[in-house]
Every structure is written in C-alpha cells, then in structure tokens.
Amino acid sequence: MEFFKSDSRIGFMAGRKLAYGLSIFLFVASIAALLTRGLNLGVDFTGGITVEARFAADANPELLRARLEQAGFADVQVQNFGSSRDVAVRLPPPEGQSTDVVRGRVEAVLRAVDPAVEVSRLEVVGPQVGAELRDAAVVALLTTLVLIAIYLFIRFHAWQLSLGAIFAAIHDPIIVLGFFAVTGILFDLSVVAALLAVIGYSLNDTVVVFDRIRERFEASKRLEPAVVLDQSVNQTLSRTIMTSTTTLIVVVVLLLLGGPVLHGFSVALIVGILVGTYSSIYVASAVALDTGLTAESLFPTRKKLAIDDLP
C-alpha cells in the first residue's frame, strides 16, 4: 500500500521558502513562549510534593487552590490533567512536616470539597535532587545533538547533510517545548524521555531520506541538486507517512488509555511525531540544499573523475 507513488513529482524544494517561514514562525513563537510563560515544571525538577486526585464530578482548580491556601499552604499550583475530573496539586518542599502529615492535610482539604475524591498518587522530590535532574536533562539533550552530528558526518561524509539533520533535531524539540509552554501541560522526566525519542524518530526519517539522496546522486550524476532532493523525498514519502501514521495510532491509544502518568509523555510524542515528519520532508533536505549540497559533497573523488563522464 502506498499513500504516494514513488514516481510522484511534488516540488518540495520549490516550496522550501514557505516551509522556512512556517518553521521560523513556530520556532520564534516557541522561544517566546518559553521565555515569557516558561514550562510548568513538575517536582522532578523543582522539588516538592505532587498529589494527584480524581473527583466524582468536574473539579474546580481555582476553588481547590483557594481552599488549600486557606489551610495554610503557600505557592500552591492546582491544574487539571487528563480530564476535568483529574487534578494535580503541587506544593513546595515541606518544612518541618513529614510527607504523611502533608498528605493528610491535603486529603482533608480535598475531601471537604468532595467526600468521594480518590488520591491516586503522591510523589516527593527534594530541591537538590530536582536541580540535579534538571541539569542532567539538559546535558542529555545536548549530548544527543552532538553525537548525532558526529554520526551523520561519518556516515555521509557531507557536512551539509549533518547540518540539515541538526537543524531538524533542534527544530523539533523546541517546538514541542513551546507547545508545553503555551498549554501549561506538566513537564516532568517522562517528557524529557519523549523529547529524546522525538529526536531519534526525526533522525530516523531524515536518515532514510538522506540515504536515498546519496543513491540518487550516485545514479544521476548530471541532475541538479534540487531535482535529486525532490526525487529522493518523493520516493520515500509513502514510507514516511505510513511510519508516522502507524506510530501515531499507538501513541494516541497510549494517550487515551495510559492514564495521567503517561499523559505528558504521550502528548510530547504526538506533537513531536507530527513536527518531525514535517521537518524530515522539508527542513533537513532544504537546509542541506541551501548550504551547497552537491554530488561532489558526497563523492569527493568525482571532481577528479569528471572527465570520464564526458560523452
């Protein structure tokens, strides 16, 4: 089954300036959201206590926040997640009180609002541990990008392809982070794992396209680079769309049935797969083209042997 014929002639490279405009808009908007709104960091990074509860009816986060503040809790964050009945309450690290005491106080406030409430999860992370986890997450993302650049340069012997893949690998997680900043969805370690998966997924699609680019350059020595890149993207397009579609089906099921613990992870993967599919088609190849990718970039000896190709 093919969504697109391998001999289709969609002019992806001709529309790359429009794609650049869309990517720049999304990238800048994401950076702006991260700077102005910030991420809704979970206790994995900030330290403190997270209590997750399910109410019998729709919960009112503002009412719950007011009740908790009246009970003596400061800097309380309350938000819905998963559904309007599910609520996450985040509190600063307790001072002079055990976790059990804090849990009991929070449960008392919640039960005063809804006697049928069920507390499904309580998590405690110290502030020092949270800071270490935050630093480790940043190091993991940066290390991944550096290793990707080295791997692609060794594999393809063309810095243009390596640069295109790095642009896509940065482009995708930044937009996912921007989505989390705009929506306020809880950002925890599971989302970091999803971001690393998004980078790997995007890279996988990109490498498939780049392999076809190398094959087309080797088979078509005199074609213009833009033509070769268009042929390569068109020939791998059906595979790219089918892979994305089947993966999305699994992740959507995970979102619907995986419960609140996997909510952020699933959302990050869904957004990342959509953005990654787009970037593997437009961003990576377009950047390689505009930085001067040619057959000689992939096969340096071709310059010396060019005379042999003459009729």
PyMOL commands that set and color helices and strands:
alter all, ss='L'
color gray80, all
select helices_A, chain A and resi 13-36+43-46+61-70+99-113+127-156+159-183+189-219+225-257+260-290+295-298+300-303+306-309
alter helices_A, ss='H'
color red, helices_A
select strands_A, chain A and resi 40-41+48-54+77-80+86-91+118-125+186-187
alter strands_A, ss='S'
color yellow, strands_A
deselect
rebuild
show_as cartoon
